[in-house]
C-alpha cells in the first residue's frame, strides 16, 4: 500500500474515534500504518496540521451533513458529529483556534442565520458553534473522567439532553431576535 495523505488522515481518524486525542501520536499513527514516523511528514507538515485536518473529517463524516438552513438542526448535527468521535469537541475547537475558516461545513452555518445582516449572521454562527463546542466538550470530558475512574456515573449531571436543549433554544432565540 502506497502511503498518501488520505490514508494517514483516515487512520488518524480511527485512532481518535476509538482511543481519543491522547492516543493520537505521530509514533502511534506510523506504527499503525507500518511506516517510520518520518514518512508521515512527507504528507502532513506537523501534528497540529494533522489534528486540524482530522477535525474537518469529524464535521464532514458526522451522522448527517450539518444543516445550513436551520440553526437548531445545525446545532444538533454538529453535536452529533462531535459526539461520534472521542474528544471530537476538543479537536474541532483546536482546529477553529488554528484557523477559523478551515472547517468549510462550519463556515456555511452563516446561511442558517440568513434573516440577519451578513456580518451578524457570521457572529451568530460563531456564537452557536462555541456554545455547542463548549457543552459537548464538557460532556466528553466528563465521560473521560468517568472512564478513568475519577468520577462516577452518579456524579454525571442528569440534565444532559434537557439542559443542552434548554440552553440551545435560548441561545438561538437571543441570536435571532431583532
FENTAJO-V139904 format. One record per backbone hydrogen bond with DSSP energy under -0.5 kcal/mol. CO is the residue of the C=O (numbers start at 1). NH is the residue of the N-H. Records with the same first field share a line. If there is no record, write none. Layout:
CO->NH, NH
This chain:
4->8
5->9
6->10
7->11
8->12
9->13
10->14
11->15
12->16
13->17
14->18
15->19, 20
16->20
17->86
20->23, 24
21->24
23->25
25->29
26->30
27->31
28->32
29->33
30->34, 35
31->34
36->39, 40
37->40, 41
38->41
39->42
40->43, 44
46->50
47->51
48->52
49->53
50->54
51->55
52->56
53->57
54->58
55->59
56->60
57->61
70->74
71->75
72->76
73->77
74->78
75->79
76->80
77->81
78->82
79->83
80->84
82->85, 88
85->88
87->91
88->92
89->93
90->94
91->95
92->96
93->97
94->98
95->99
99->102
102->104
103->106, 107
104->108
106->109
107->110
108->111
109->112
110->113
111->114
112->71
113->116
117->121
118->122
119->123
120->124
121->125
122->126
123->127
124->128
125->129
126->130
127->131
128->132
129->133
130->134
131->135
132->136
133->137
134->138
135->139
136->140
137->141
138->142
139->143
140->144
141->145
142->146
143->147
144->148
145->150, 151
146->149
152->155
153->156
157->160
159->163
160->164
161->165
162->166
163->167
164->168
165->169
166->170
167->171
168->172
169->173
170->174
171->175
172->176
173->177
